[in-house]
Amino acid sequence: MHLKIASLVKLTVTHVVVGVLGFAVGIYSLPILIAPEAPGSAQLQAASANSLYQTAFTKDLTDSDFLHWGEGKVSVGPDFITFNGELSPGPDFKLYLSPTFIDTESAFKVNKSNLVQVGDIPTFTNFIVEVDSSVNIDDYTTVIVWCESFEQFITAARYK
């Protein structure tokens, strides 16, 4: 009897662990599987032709970690913000502009009312996000990638 209970407990625990791991792998890989094709270098070059500012995302920010990071060149212009590089995969990434440099989740949440959401980030390698004509990029200093679904800071870069 004791052996049956121990086997049942072990079986239950192993199935729960496998289920949790499967769920985590699904959350991580689904955005990669459904992401559209990333823009190529010609598209990036055309979209960033009128850029006024250049900066870069780096992996060494305070709240960036091995699951939440970005690395590559960012061009900021009145019509488009372009990125030539790689972001960690995840769901529901949004691009924001901030009047102050932000590199933590808590600072993002505190300052969210002062930020402007530029748009969705559809890919994890390179992106082009159109800037609405009502947004004046000169009113801001920093681009931020934020995961809206899990309220996670991904990366940021000061452009002026």
C-alpha positions as CSV (number, residue, x, y, z in Angstrom):
1,M,0.0,0.0,0.0
2,H,2.8,2.4,1.0
3,L,4.6,1.6,-2.4
4,K,1.4,2.5,-4.4
5,I,1.1,5.9,-2.6
6,A,4.7,6.7,-3.2
7,S,4.4,5.7,-6.9
8,L,1.3,7.8,-7.2
9,V,3.0,10.8,-5.6
10,K,6.0,10.4,-7.8
11,L,3.9,10.1,-10.9
12,T,1.8,13.1,-10.0
13,V,4.9,15.3,-9.3
14,T,6.7,14.3,-12.5
15,H,3.6,15.0,-14.6
16,V,3.1,18.4,-13.0
17,V,6.8,19.3,-13.6
18,V,6.6,18.2,-17.2
19,G,3.3,20.1,-17.7
20,V,4.8,23.3,-16.2
21,L,8.0,23.0,-18.3
22,G,5.8,22.4,-21.4
23,F,3.8,25.5,-20.7
24,A,6.9,27.6,-20.2
25,V,8.4,26.3,-23.5
26,G,5.2,27.1,-25.2
27,I,5.0,30.7,-23.8
28,Y,8.6,31.2,-24.9
29,S,8.4,29.6,-28.4
30,L,4.9,30.7,-29.6
31,P,5.9,34.3,-30.3
32,I,8.8,33.0,-32.3
33,L,6.6,30.6,-34.3
34,I,3.9,33.2,-35.2
35,A,6.2,36.2,-35.8
36,P,6.1,37.7,-39.3
37,E,9.2,37.8,-41.4
38,A,11.7,40.4,-40.2
39,P,12.4,43.4,-42.5
40,G,15.6,43.1,-44.5
41,S,18.4,45.5,-44.8
42,A,17.0,47.3,-47.8
43,Q,13.7,47.9,-45.9
44,L,15.5,49.1,-42.8
45,Q,17.7,51.4,-44.8
46,A,14.7,53.0,-46.6
47,A,12.7,53.4,-43.4
48,S,15.6,55.0,-41.5
49,A,16.6,57.3,-44.3
50,N,15.1,60.3,-42.5
51,S,16.3,59.4,-39.1
52,L,17.6,62.2,-36.9
53,Y,19.0,60.1,-34.1
54,Q,21.1,56.9,-33.7
55,T,21.5,54.8,-30.6
56,A,21.9,51.2,-29.6
57,F,20.2,48.6,-27.3
58,T,22.7,46.8,-25.1
59,K,22.3,43.8,-22.9
60,D,23.9,45.4,-19.8
61,L,21.0,47.5,-18.5
62,T,19.8,47.2,-14.9
63,D,16.6,45.2,-15.5
64,S,17.8,43.4,-18.6
65,D,18.6,39.7,-18.0
66,F,19.1,36.5,-19.9
67,L,15.4,36.3,-20.8
68,H,14.8,40.1,-21.3
69,W,17.3,41.9,-23.5
70,G,17.9,43.7,-26.8
71,E,21.1,44.3,-28.7
72,G,21.5,46.3,-31.9
73,K,21.3,49.6,-33.7
74,V,18.3,51.9,-33.3
75,S,17.4,54.7,-35.6
76,V,14.8,57.3,-34.6
77,G,13.1,59.6,-37.1
78,P,9.9,61.5,-37.4
79,D,8.3,58.8,-39.6
80,F,9.8,55.5,-38.4
81,I,11.8,54.0,-35.6
82,T,13.9,51.1,-36.9
83,F,16.0,48.5,-35.2
84,N,18.7,46.4,-36.7
85,G,19.6,43.7,-34.2
86,E,18.0,41.1,-32.0
87,L,15.5,41.1,-29.1
88,S,14.8,38.3,-26.7
89,P,11.6,36.6,-27.9
90,G,8.4,37.2,-26.0
91,P,4.8,38.1,-26.4
92,D,3.2,41.5,-26.8
93,F,6.3,43.7,-27.1
94,K,5.5,47.5,-27.4
95,L,7.8,50.4,-28.3
96,Y,7.6,53.5,-26.1
97,L,9.3,56.9,-26.0
98,S,10.2,58.5,-22.7
99,P,11.3,62.0,-21.8
100,T,13.8,60.5,-19.3
101,F,16.1,57.5,-19.5
102,I,14.5,54.4,-17.9
103,D,16.2,51.1,-17.4
104,T,14.1,49.3,-14.8
105,E,10.6,47.8,-14.6
106,S,9.7,49.9,-11.5
107,A,10.8,53.2,-13.2
108,F,8.8,52.3,-16.2
109,K,5.6,51.7,-14.1
110,V,6.1,55.0,-12.2
111,N,6.7,57.0,-15.4
112,K,4.2,55.2,-17.7
113,S,1.8,58.2,-17.7
114,N,4.6,60.4,-19.2
115,L,5.5,57.9,-22.0
116,V,4.0,57.6,-25.4
117,Q,3.4,54.1,-26.9
118,V,4.6,54.3,-30.5
119,G,3.4,50.9,-31.5
120,D,3.7,47.1,-31.6
121,I,7.0,45.3,-32.2
122,P,6.1,42.4,-34.5
123,T,9.5,40.7,-34.8
124,F,12.5,39.8,-32.7
125,T,15.2,40.3,-35.4
126,N,15.0,43.8,-36.8
127,F,11.8,45.9,-36.8
128,I,10.2,49.0,-38.3
129,V,7.6,50.9,-36.2
130,E,5.8,53.8,-37.8
131,V,5.7,56.9,-35.7
132,D,2.3,58.6,-35.6
133,S,2.3,62.2,-36.9
134,S,1.0,63.4,-33.5
135,V,4.3,62.3,-31.9
136,N,7.2,64.7,-31.8
137,I,10.3,62.6,-31.3
138,D,12.2,65.7,-30.1
139,D,10.0,65.8,-27.0
140,Y,11.6,62.5,-25.8
141,T,15.0,61.2,-25.2
142,T,14.7,57.4,-24.9
143,V,13.2,54.4,-26.7
144,I,12.0,51.5,-24.6
145,V,10.9,48.0,-25.4
146,W,8.3,46.7,-22.9
147,C,6.4,43.4,-22.7
148,E,2.8,44.5,-22.1
149,S,1.4,41.1,-21.2
150,F,3.9,40.3,-18.4
151,E,4.8,43.9,-17.5
152,Q,8.5,43.2,-18.1
153,F,11.2,45.7,-19.0
154,I,13.1,44.4,-22.0
155,T,15.6,47.1,-23.0
156,A,16.0,50.8,-23.6
157,A,18.4,53.3,-25.2
158,R,18.9,57.0,-24.9
159,Y,19.0,58.7,-28.3
160,K,19.5,62.3,-27.2
